[in-house]
Amino acid sequence: MINYEFPLNERVRTMLRLEDLYFRIDRFIESDRSTDHHAALGVLFEILEVASRADLKSELLQELERQKKALNNLHNNPEILEDALDAVLGEIEGASSRLLSMGGKIGQHLRDDEWLMGIKQRACIPGGVCEFDLPSYHYWQHQSPERRRQSLGVWLGPLLPLHDGITILLKLLRENGKVHHFTAFHGSFQQMQGGRVAQMLRISLDPDLPCIPEISANKYALNIRFVEAKYAAKTALYDQDVPFDLTFCSLQ
């Protein structure tokens, strides 16, 4: 199945973007190739931009605390495994502690590095990081993979507490949802919400179906339109019945 996740508020949208960026930078850093480490540095700058919201850290801490209180209320529930519950609470405690340890503005250690900011500025220019523009960066790219990986680890390390908090919250969000099976007749589906509010929708499709979902949703109505999966600016409605799974995901 192909899963399409659609955030329904700005907080979840930011978390999903950062999740994707952290996943990509991790894969690039694992490589030994200098081109992949160059790509990792570009993703690091993207993380810096997305995480620059002044309220991001406080929002994550507040949500982690809210989830901690909600989960604590599940103690002594016969349907809950105490060991599993304690493990999740321990993860939340650890993530909160690491977030609290982040001092100052997120990513300030990168902004204070003139060499990195010089690369970031040049990277916005097509072909702007050639060896004749940034010879010191060219030199760094020719260091051993271990040395480049060590540098990337130093630059990324102070931003990892964000990743820890986001990972836990998105895990709880995805697990706290019930799957419904529907069919979009002639590519269209509509459902009245009755005031039900979700924070994220997940649509699961058979990968052999040549269509992709487009969603518009609020607390009153949900509309899903399946369009032909074409690599083109203009898309047309996929005029066939589409069976799909729909999950409404919300934090407690």
JOLIN-V113426 format. One record per helix or strand of 2 or more residues. SS is the DSSP state (h for helix, s for strand). FROM is the first residue (numbers start at 1). LEN is the number of residues. If there is no record, write none. Layout:
[[SS | FROM | LEN] [SS | FROM | LEN]]
This chain:
[[s | 2 | 6] [h | 10 | 21] [h | 34 | 17] [h | 56 | 17] [h | 82 | 19] [h | 108 | 4] [h | 114 | 10] [h | 135 | 7] [h | 145 | 13] [h | 160 | 16] [s | 177 | 9] [s | 188 | 5] [s | 200 | 6] [s | 211 | 7] [s | 221 | 8] [s | 242 | 8]]
